[in-house]
Amino acid sequence: MANGNFPNLVMTRTPLRISFAGGGTDLPEFYKAEKGAVLSTAIDKYVYVTVKRHGALHNEAYRLNYAETEHTNSLDGIKNEIARECLRLVPVETPLYISTVGDVPASSGLGSSSSFAVGLLNALHALRGEDVSPAQLLDEAANVEIDMLSHPIGKQDQAAAAYGGFNCFRFDTDGTVQLEPHSPLQMNFANLFDHLQMFWTGISRNSATVLEEQKKNTHDHMDLLRRMCGQAERLNNQVRNNLDIGNFGRALDQGWQLKRSLSSTITTDTIDAWYQDALDAGAIGGKICGAGGGGFLLFVTPLDRHESVRQALSDLKELSPKYEPRGSLRLLVN
């Protein structure tokens, strides 16, 4: 190990997530007035982050490699704002190299920005020789994105990335996050995931644009958001007791119809057409993942109708998600 007992190289793997119900009630504008709830699962698609202590022969203090490449000697000179503020919150001796790559495109509605924040914070703590809990990773990532950067987002993405698994997250009025985890012993995760179909729309969208309007409209949509929160709790009860795939799919459709009323940017005519094509082909119900406006379409589909839906959406690429029980994980500490 370099620098005494501290690692020289750390790699983390942090899961993405699917949110089934309650999205929007994790925004501070809602949960500070009333408690929010989101039902979500981590999936086997990931964001990988590598942090390495740079050799003395390199001239720059920071080198970053993601969709862009950055070289700078100043923390304030880092353009990637999440990386910059994570480094400000958890400082590490320079020179430093940071790289990241994901299994899906950025801005896909699966929480990749928060997964990057959680994974980078996990790596920085490891480089400092520190253990860190999921609760701390959640709090620090939310601090970076919401408090330090003023992103118009909630806390569900950081929670799913930090904890992994299938959970009902509840957001208290004081900002604390409670989780009710579900284990494979409670329900047949494999059966649920076998019925899920996801399709990439090819549309990358800036979630901040969608969520900024939703944030501004929160006061006018409190009743709608209460219904979405209640739906998350009802779906959670189904998961806890006896999950019925048909009811689950219909609940997703009901939630999608509610969500599309929150903002004019959540859906488009093209997305609506794809959604209807899938229903006509046999899907029970579904939704757009994440804030909306693009990203992935998610459907609950009977097994004997999968091929029909696949053919109806043949212009779109399909992704087959599986359950991921673990949150952000240190793959390599050397």
Secondary structure, DSSP 8 states (H G I E B T S, - for coil): --TTTS-SEEEEEEEEEEEEE-TTTTSHHHHTTS-EEEEEEEEEEEEEEEEEE--TT---SEEEESSSEEEES-GGG---HHHHHHHHHS---SSEEEEEEESS-SSSSS-HHHHHHHHHHHHHHHHTT----HHHHHHHHHIIIIIIS--S--SHHHHHHHH-SEEEEEE-TTS-EEEEEE-TTTS-HHHHHHTEEEEE-S----HHHHHHHHHHTTGGGHHHHHHHHHHHHHHHHHHHS---HHHHHHHHHHHHHHHTTS-TTS--HHHHHHHHHHHHTT--EEEESTTSSSSEEEEE--GGGHHHHHHHTTTSEEE---B----SEEEEE-
